[in-house]
């Protein structure tokens, strides 16, 4: 999906290009790019509230979410996805050493997440589930 060199500028361009391609689909509501080595968020777009966890709640006393809150929520979500992909990759390797994890799909009542693990990145695409 993403071709990379060791040049950080090329990696950044590759992430940007992949994010644009993924978010261009009409059913996509949000995208997230995660560093495969560190679990840090590299980029996000769209309705990133799809990536918040239930640990962080927004009460009226707190006011609207700030950029820091949204970044923290996305980082926490990215860590959860990173752990899920890492553990699932290990399971696939234990079942068949010559096989690789290519795609994960999670469907909830509200969202469908498509997770695409690459060598250096993990891309997450959120679709809203329609009744």
Secondary structure as UniProt FT lines:
FT   HELIX           8..23
FT   TURN            26..27
FT   STRAND          28..35
FT   TURN            36..38
FT   STRAND          41..46
FT   HELIX           48..51
FT   TURN            54..55
FT   HELIX           60..62
FT   HELIX           67..95
FT   TURN            97..98
FT   STRAND          104..107
FT   STRAND          111..117
FT   STRAND          121..128
//
